Amino acid sequence: MAGIISVEHINPFLLSAQQILSQVCSIQTKVGPLSKDNLCIDGEPVFIMLGVTGEMSGQVCIVFDLDVAKDIASRMMMGMPVAEIDDMAKSALSELGNMIMGNAATLLSNNNLRIDITPPTLGMGNAKLTSPNMTSIKVPLQYESGEVKLFFLLKLA
């Protein structure tokens, strides 16, 4: 039965992102206002796309402004300064996506919803990504140095 996702389906992703950012990066976030928004990435962002398959399908996109991406990559690398998003920083950010999604899959599984995730795809720069049969839901996670935006393009299988 295909269906539209609800807040109860998004909450495990948000909880996971908050837990991972706290545990791995020592970042305490608060959830900003949820909105339906086209996934339009502009400016000089860094973004991680991860696919979802199983009882829920679609994509989750994690978007950072360039300075936020550098800050998070630095924190993941034990404070090593990150002046540019090089291969090491890309690897760290991609792993952050894996950790968030893997933890979310576990939380969803505890609620009897089974999903698998695809390997992360990391992109940089302007992009417009849309999915014709899914509404994009945007949720910012705010912290003292900026925000991490999560876009959910998901539907129940």
C-alpha positions as CSV (number, residue, x, y, z in Angstrom):
1,M,0.0,0.0,0.0
2,A,1.7,3.2,-1.2
3,G,1.2,6.2,1.0
4,I,2.4,9.6,2.1
5,I,4.8,9.8,5.0
6,S,3.9,11.5,8.2
7,V,5.7,13.2,11.0
8,E,6.0,9.7,12.7
9,H,8.0,8.5,9.8
10,I,10.3,11.6,9.7
11,N,10.9,11.8,13.5
12,P,13.3,8.7,13.6
13,F,15.5,10.5,10.9
14,L,15.5,13.7,12.9
15,L,16.3,11.9,16.2
16,S,19.0,10.0,14.5
17,A,20.6,13.2,13.0
18,Q,20.5,14.9,16.4
19,Q,22.0,11.9,18.2
20,I,24.8,11.5,15.7
21,L,25.6,15.2,15.5
22,S,25.7,15.2,19.3
23,Q,27.8,12.1,19.8
24,V,30.2,12.5,16.9
25,C,30.5,16.2,16.5
26,S,29.5,17.6,20.0
27,I,26.8,19.6,18.3
28,Q,23.5,20.2,20.1
29,T,20.7,21.0,17.6
30,K,17.2,22.1,17.8
31,V,14.6,21.3,15.2
32,G,13.5,24.3,13.1
33,P,10.1,24.7,11.4
34,L,9.1,21.8,9.1
35,S,8.0,23.0,5.6
36,K,7.0,21.5,2.3
37,D,9.7,22.8,0.0
38,N,11.1,22.0,-3.4
39,L,14.6,20.6,-3.0
40,C,16.4,23.5,-4.6
41,I,20.1,23.8,-3.6
42,D,21.7,27.1,-4.3
43,G,24.7,29.1,-3.3
44,E,27.8,27.0,-2.5
45,P,26.5,24.1,-0.5
46,V,27.7,20.6,0.1
47,F,25.0,18.0,0.0
48,I,24.7,14.2,0.7
49,M,22.0,12.2,-1.1
50,L,21.1,8.8,0.3
51,G,18.5,6.5,-1.2
52,V,15.9,4.6,0.9
53,T,14.4,1.3,-0.2
54,G,12.1,-1.2,1.4
55,E,8.9,-0.4,3.1
56,M,9.7,3.3,2.5
57,S,11.3,4.5,-0.7
58,G,12.9,7.7,-2.0
59,Q,15.7,9.9,-1.0
60,V,17.0,11.9,2.0
61,C,19.2,14.8,1.3
62,I,21.4,16.4,3.9
63,V,22.5,20.0,3.0
64,F,25.1,22.2,4.5
65,D,26.3,25.7,3.7
66,L,30.1,25.5,2.9
67,D,31.2,26.9,6.3
68,V,28.9,24.5,8.2
69,A,30.3,21.6,6.1
70,K,33.8,22.6,7.0
71,D,32.9,23.0,10.7
72,I,31.3,19.5,10.8
73,A,34.1,17.8,8.9
74,S,36.6,19.4,11.3
75,R,34.7,18.2,14.3
76,M,34.5,14.7,12.8
77,M,38.3,14.7,12.4
78,M,38.9,15.6,16.0
79,G,39.3,19.3,15.4
80,M,41.7,19.1,12.5
81,P,41.3,22.4,10.6
82,V,39.3,22.1,7.4
83,A,40.1,24.9,5.0
84,E,38.5,23.3,2.0
85,I,36.3,20.3,1.3
86,D,39.0,17.9,0.2
87,D,38.9,14.1,-0.1
88,M,39.3,13.6,3.6
89,A,36.4,16.1,4.4
90,K,34.2,14.5,1.7
91,S,34.8,11.1,3.3
92,A,34.0,12.4,6.8
93,L,30.7,14.0,5.6
94,S,29.7,11.0,3.6
95,E,30.3,8.8,6.7
96,L,28.1,11.2,8.7
97,G,25.3,10.5,6.2
98,N,25.9,6.8,6.6
99,M,25.8,7.0,10.4
100,I,22.6,9.1,10.4
101,M,20.8,6.9,8.0
102,G,22.0,3.6,9.5
103,N,20.8,4.8,13.0
104,A,17.5,5.9,11.5
105,A,17.0,2.5,9.9
106,T,17.5,0.9,13.3
107,L,15.0,3.3,14.9
108,L,12.4,2.6,12.1
109,S,13.0,-1.1,12.5
110,N,12.1,-0.8,16.2
111,N,8.8,0.5,15.0
112,N,8.3,-2.4,12.5
113,L,9.2,-0.4,9.4
114,R,12.1,-2.0,7.5
115,I,14.3,0.1,5.2
116,D,17.6,-0.2,3.5
117,I,19.9,2.6,2.5
118,T,22.1,3.2,-0.5
119,P,25.7,4.5,-0.3
120,P,25.9,8.3,0.0
121,T,26.4,10.5,-3.0
122,L,28.2,13.7,-2.1
123,G,27.7,16.8,-4.2
124,M,28.9,20.4,-4.1
125,G,27.5,23.5,-5.7
126,N,24.2,24.6,-7.3
127,A,21.7,21.8,-8.0
128,K,17.9,21.5,-8.4
129,L,16.7,18.0,-7.5
130,T,13.1,17.1,-7.8
131,S,11.0,13.9,-7.6
132,P,7.8,14.0,-9.7
133,N,5.7,11.8,-7.4
134,M,6.9,12.9,-4.0
135,T,6.6,16.1,-2.0
136,S,9.8,17.3,-0.4
137,I,9.7,18.0,3.3
138,K,12.4,20.3,4.6
139,V,13.5,20.3,8.3
140,P,16.4,22.4,9.5
141,L,18.5,21.4,12.5
142,Q,19.9,24.6,14.0
143,Y,23.0,25.0,16.1
144,E,25.3,27.8,17.2
145,S,27.4,27.9,13.9
146,G,24.5,27.4,11.4
147,E,22.1,24.7,10.4
148,V,21.9,21.4,8.7
149,K,18.9,21.1,6.4
150,L,17.3,17.7,5.9
151,F,15.1,17.2,2.8
152,F,12.8,14.1,2.7
153,L,11.5,12.8,-0.6
154,L,9.9,9.7,0.7
155,K,6.8,7.6,0.3
156,L,5.6,4.4,1.9
157,A,5.9,1.4,-0.4
